[in-house]
């Protein structure tokens, strides 16, 4: 009987540890820049904090034909924007996705997003162990003229 109890306790402990390995991601101050016709591309911005070491590896939304992670960076006198595969999320440290830096690009948007709308974004986060989890947030659309914070 004792070996069975020991196996059960080990299984429970492993399950608890596996659960503790989840990234436990918090998203704050998320917003999407409003659009005007004929635009079909815009950006989403937010602050992401993970309790454990993780990486943002993807983004999905029904509002756009394509969503991806990008980085804007000055190269000489020119601001360049490039797709990135992932963004590291160090444990407990906020990572800002903001204009002029890392951000989410929403491309092939079906209709111009306007202030007052809300768009669901699903962030795909990968933990250090390679496990992926989805974090869905409803993101408000701000006016096109809202200053970048």
Backbone as numpy.savetxt, mean C-alpha at the origin, in Angstrom:
# Nx Ny Nz CAx CAy CAz Cx Cy Cz
-0.68 -40.65 26.59 -1.50 -39.46 26.59 -0.63 -38.19 26.59
0.46 -38.22 27.35 1.32 -37.04 27.46 1.93 -36.62 26.11
2.42 -37.57 25.26 2.95 -37.14 23.95 1.89 -36.44 23.10
0.64 -36.86 23.19 -0.44 -36.22 22.42 -0.64 -34.79 22.90
-0.65 -34.58 24.20 -0.80 -33.24 24.76 0.37 -32.36 24.34
1.59 -32.90 24.38 2.77 -32.14 23.96 2.66 -31.73 22.49
2.20 -32.64 21.63 2.04 -32.30 20.21 1.00 -31.21 20.01
-0.09 -31.29 20.77 -1.13 -30.26 20.68 -0.58 -28.91 21.13
0.16 -28.89 22.23 0.75 -27.64 22.71 1.73 -27.05 21.70
2.54 -27.90 21.08 3.48 -27.43 20.06 2.71 -26.87 18.86
1.66 -27.54 18.44 0.86 -27.07 17.31 0.21 -25.72 17.61
-0.31 -25.57 18.81 -0.91 -24.28 19.22 0.16 -23.19 19.25
1.32 -23.48 19.80 2.40 -22.49 19.87 2.83 -22.07 18.47
2.96 -23.02 17.55 3.34 -22.69 16.18 2.27 -21.83 15.51
1.02 -22.14 15.75 -0.07 -21.34 15.17 -0.03 -19.91 15.70
0.23 -19.76 16.98 0.32 -18.42 17.57 1.50 -17.67 16.97
2.65 -18.33 16.86 3.82 -17.68 16.27 3.58 -17.32 14.81
2.92 -18.17 14.07 2.60 -17.88 12.66 1.71 -16.66 12.57
0.74 -16.57 13.46 -0.14 -15.40 13.48 0.61 -14.13 13.82
1.60 -14.25 14.69 2.39 -13.08 15.09 3.27 -12.59 13.95
3.50 -13.44 12.95 4.37 -13.06 11.83 3.65 -12.16 10.83
2.34 -12.01 10.94 1.62 -11.13 10.02 2.14 -9.70 10.15
2.13 -8.99 9.05 2.68 -7.64 9.01 1.92 -6.67 9.91
0.62 -6.84 10.08 -0.17 -5.94 10.89 0.07 -4.49 10.45
-0.39 -4.18 9.27 -0.15 -2.90 8.63 -1.23 -1.89 8.98
-0.79 -0.67 9.25 -1.70 0.44 9.50 -1.50 1.48 8.41
-2.60 1.98 7.85 -2.55 3.01 6.81 -3.21 4.27 7.36
-2.51 5.40 7.22 -3.03 6.69 7.69 -2.99 7.71 6.56
-3.86 8.71 6.69 -3.85 9.89 5.81 -3.83 9.54 4.33
-4.55 8.50 3.94 -4.59 8.11 2.53 -5.47 9.08 1.74
-5.04 9.40 0.53 -5.84 10.24 -0.36 -5.42 10.01 -1.81
-6.34 10.33 -2.70 -6.10 10.24 -4.15 -6.29 11.63 -4.74
-5.40 12.01 -5.63 -5.52 13.31 -6.30 -6.66 13.25 -7.31
-7.55 14.23 -7.23 -8.66 14.34 -8.17 -8.17 14.51 -9.60
-9.08 14.33 -10.54 -8.72 14.34 -11.96 -9.68 15.23 -12.73
-9.28 15.58 -13.95 -10.16 16.25 -14.90 -10.09 15.48 -16.21
-11.17 15.55 -16.98 -11.18 14.89 -18.30 -10.15 15.59 -19.17
-9.41 14.94 -19.99 -9.44 13.53 -20.37 -8.42 12.68 -19.61
-7.95 13.13 -18.46 -6.97 12.35 -17.70 -7.48 10.94 -17.43
-6.58 9.98 -17.46 -6.94 8.62 -17.05 -5.90 8.06 -16.08
-5.08 8.96 -15.53 -4.03 8.57 -14.59 -4.00 9.55 -13.41
-3.80 9.01 -12.23 -3.64 9.85 -11.04 -2.80 9.12 -10.01
-2.57 9.76 -8.89 -1.75 9.16 -7.84 -2.50 9.00 -6.54
-2.07 8.01 -5.76 -2.60 7.78 -4.41 -1.44 7.90 -3.43
-1.72 8.49 -2.28 -0.68 8.80 -1.32 -1.16 8.40 0.08
-0.24 8.07 0.96 -0.61 7.61 2.30 0.64 7.42 3.14
0.42 7.11 4.40 1.51 6.72 5.30 1.23 5.28 5.74
2.22 4.41 5.58 2.07 3.00 5.92 3.05 2.65 7.04
2.53 1.98 8.08 3.38 1.51 9.16 3.09 0.03 9.38
4.13 -0.77 9.39 4.00 -2.20 9.64 4.63 -2.51 10.99
3.97 -3.34 11.78 4.52 -3.71 13.08 5.70 -4.66 12.95
5.78 -5.36 11.82 6.88 -6.29 11.58 7.56 -5.93 10.27
8.73 -6.47 10.04 9.43 -6.24 8.77 8.57 -6.78 7.63
8.33 -5.95 6.63 7.48 -6.34 5.51 7.84 -5.49 4.30
7.15 -5.79 3.19 7.34 -5.01 1.96 5.98 -4.81 1.29
5.75 -3.62 0.77 4.59 -3.37 -0.07 4.97 -3.87 -1.45
4.26 -4.89 -1.96 4.66 -5.51 -3.23 3.61 -5.32 -4.33
2.47 -4.76 -4.00 1.47 -4.56 -5.04 0.27 -3.78 -4.54
-0.54 -3.34 -5.50 -1.76 -2.58 -5.22 -2.80 -2.98 -6.24
-4.04 -3.11 -5.78 -5.15 -3.43 -6.67 -6.31 -2.50 -6.38
-7.10 -2.19 -7.39 -8.31 -1.39 -7.22 -9.24 -1.62 -8.41
-10.54 -1.67 -8.15 -11.48 -1.79 -9.26 -11.64 -0.48 -10.03
-11.11 0.62 -9.50 -11.27 1.93 -10.13 -10.32 2.16 -11.30
-9.29 1.32 -11.43 -8.29 1.54 -12.47 -7.96 0.23 -13.17
-7.63 0.34 -14.45 -7.22 -0.84 -15.20 -5.89 -1.38 -14.72
-5.09 -0.49 -14.11 -3.77 -0.89 -13.63 -3.38 0.00 -12.45
-2.80 -0.61 -11.43 -2.27 0.13 -10.29 -0.89 -0.42 -9.99
0.06 0.47 -9.74 1.42 0.01 -9.45 2.14 1.00 -8.55
3.24 0.54 -8.01 4.05 1.35 -7.11 5.11 2.06 -7.93
5.24 3.36 -7.71 6.22 4.17 -8.44 7.04 5.00 -7.47
8.15 5.50 -7.99 8.98 6.44 -7.25 9.35 7.59 -8.16
9.14 8.81 -7.68 9.61 10.01 -8.38 10.93 10.39 -7.74
11.89 10.76 -8.59 13.23 11.07 -8.08 13.90 12.08 -9.01
14.55 13.06 -8.40 15.29 14.04 -9.20 16.56 13.40 -9.73
16.76 13.53 -11.03 18.00 13.10 -11.67 18.54 14.31 -12.42
19.53 14.95 -11.81 20.00 16.22 -12.36 18.91 17.26 -12.17
18.48 17.87 -13.26 17.42 18.88 -13.20 16.06 18.32 -13.61
15.96 17.02 -13.76 14.73 16.42 -14.26 14.13 15.46 -13.23
12.83 15.61 -12.99 12.12 14.68 -12.12 11.72 13.48 -12.97
12.15 12.30 -12.55 11.83 11.07 -13.26 10.94 10.19 -12.40
10.04 9.48 -13.04 9.16 8.56 -12.33 9.40 7.17 -12.88
9.58 6.21 -11.95 9.84 4.83 -12.36 9.01 3.86 -11.52
8.64 2.76 -12.16 7.97 1.66 -11.47 8.98 1.01 -10.54
8.54 0.64 -9.33 9.39 -0.13 -8.42 8.64 -1.42 -8.05
9.38 -2.47 -7.85 8.78 -3.77 -7.53 8.20 -3.82 -6.12
8.85 -3.11 -5.18 8.42 -3.18 -3.79 8.98 -1.99 -3.02
8.36 -1.72 -1.85 8.85 -0.71 -0.92 9.03 -1.41 0.42
10.22 -1.30 0.99 10.46 -1.88 2.32 9.65 -1.15 3.38
9.08 -1.92 4.30 8.34 -1.37 5.43 9.05 -1.84 6.70
10.01 -1.04 7.19 10.75 -1.43 8.41 9.79 -1.50 9.60
10.02 -2.41 10.53 9.10 -2.55 11.66 8.96 -1.28 12.48
7.70 -0.84 12.65 7.39 0.31 13.50 7.73 1.67 12.94
8.27 1.74 11.72 8.67 3.03 11.15 7.71 3.43 10.02
7.08 4.59 10.14 6.16 5.04 9.09 6.90 5.26 7.77
6.28 4.83 6.69 6.82 5.05 5.34 5.80 5.92 4.61
6.26 7.08 4.14 5.38 8.01 3.45 5.36 7.75 1.96
4.16 7.62 1.43 3.95 7.62 -0.01 3.36 8.99 -0.29
4.13 9.84 -0.99 3.73 11.23 -1.15 4.17 11.74 -2.51
3.57 12.85 -2.95 4.00 13.45 -4.21 5.50 13.75 -4.16
6.18 13.44 -5.25 7.62 13.68 -5.33 8.46 12.56 -4.74
7.83 11.46 -4.33 8.55 10.33 -3.76 7.86 9.04 -4.17
7.83 8.07 -3.26 7.08 6.85 -3.52 5.59 7.19 -3.55
4.86 6.53 -4.42 3.41 6.72 -4.52 2.80 5.56 -5.29
1.48 5.53 -5.30 0.75 4.53 -6.09 0.21 5.23 -7.33
0.48 4.66 -8.48 -0.07 5.18 -9.74 -1.32 4.39 -10.10
-2.38 5.12 -10.38 -3.62 4.52 -10.88 -3.73 4.90 -12.34
-3.70 3.90 -13.22 -3.69 4.14 -14.66 -4.91 3.49 -15.31
-5.33 4.06 -16.41 -6.50 3.58 -17.15 -7.74 3.64 -16.26
-7.89 4.79 -15.57 -9.06 5.01 -14.72 -10.25 5.24 -15.64
-11.34 4.54 -15.37 -12.53 4.55 -16.25 -13.15 5.93 -16.39
-13.23 6.69 -15.29 -13.79 8.04 -15.34 -12.98 8.92 -14.39
-12.91 10.23 -14.67 -12.15 11.11 -13.78 -12.67 11.03 -12.35
-11.77 10.78 -11.41 -12.13 10.73 -10.00 -12.25 12.15 -9.47
-13.34 12.42 -8.76 -13.61 13.77 -8.29 -13.68 13.82 -6.76
-13.41 15.01 -6.25 -13.47 15.25 -4.82 -14.80 14.74 -4.26
-14.71 14.07 -3.13 -15.91 13.53 -2.50 -16.12 12.05 -2.76
-15.52 11.53 -3.82 -15.61 10.09 -4.10 -14.66 9.35 -3.14
-14.88 8.05 -3.05 -14.00 7.19 -2.27 -13.67 5.98 -3.12
-12.42 5.58 -3.09 -11.94 4.49 -3.94 -11.32 3.40 -3.06
-11.74 2.14 -3.22 -11.09 1.07 -2.46 -9.73 0.72 -3.08
-8.71 0.69 -2.24 -7.37 0.24 -2.65 -7.01 -0.96 -1.79
-6.50 -2.00 -2.42 -6.02 -3.16 -1.69 -4.50 -3.20 -1.82
-3.82 -3.06 -0.68 -2.37 -3.12 -0.64 -1.96 -4.56 -0.41
-1.01 -5.04 -1.19 -0.49 -6.40 -1.03 0.84 -6.27 -0.30
0.89 -6.85 0.90 2.06 -6.74 1.77 2.65 -8.14 1.96
3.97 -8.21 1.84 4.68 -9.48 2.02 5.54 -9.40 3.27
5.39 -10.39 4.16 6.19 -10.42 5.38 7.57 -11.02 5.09
8.44 -10.94 6.08 9.80 -11.46 5.92 9.80 -12.94 5.53
8.81 -13.69 5.97 8.71 -15.12 5.64 8.12 -15.39 4.27
7.79 -14.35 3.52 7.25 -14.52 2.17 5.74 -14.66 2.12
5.08 -14.61 3.27 3.63 -14.71 3.30 3.02 -13.37 2.87
1.98 -13.43 2.06 1.32 -12.21 1.59 -0.02 -12.02 2.26
-0.33 -10.76 2.54 -1.64 -10.43 3.07 -2.15 -9.19 2.36
-3.45 -9.04 2.34 -4.11 -7.90 1.70 -4.66 -6.98 2.75
-4.46 -5.68 2.53 -5.01 -4.65 3.41 -5.83 -3.72 2.53
-7.15 -3.70 2.74 -8.01 -2.86 1.92 -8.41 -1.61 2.69
-8.27 -0.46 2.02 -8.65 0.82 2.62 -9.52 1.58 1.62
-10.51 2.32 2.14 -11.30 3.22 1.30 -10.60 4.56 1.32
-10.21 5.04 0.15 -9.38 6.23 0.05 -10.19 7.38 -0.55
-10.29 8.50 0.18 -11.03 9.64 -0.35 -10.27 10.33 -1.47
-11.03 10.87 -2.40 -10.45 11.66 -3.48 -10.49 13.12 -3.05
-9.35 13.78 -3.17 -9.25 15.20 -2.83 -9.29 16.03 -4.10
-9.58 17.28 -3.93 -9.62 18.21 -5.05 -8.27 18.21 -5.76
-8.33 18.42 -7.05 -7.12 18.50 -7.86 -6.21 19.61 -7.36
-6.80 20.64 -6.76 -5.99 21.78 -6.29 -5.57 21.66 -4.84
-5.87 20.53 -4.17 -5.43 20.35 -2.78 -3.91 20.32 -2.74
-3.32 21.12 -1.86 -1.84 21.13 -1.79 -1.32 19.75 -1.38
-0.17 19.40 -1.92 0.49 18.16 -1.54 1.03 18.34 -0.13
0.64 17.47 0.78 1.05 17.64 2.18 2.35 16.94 2.47
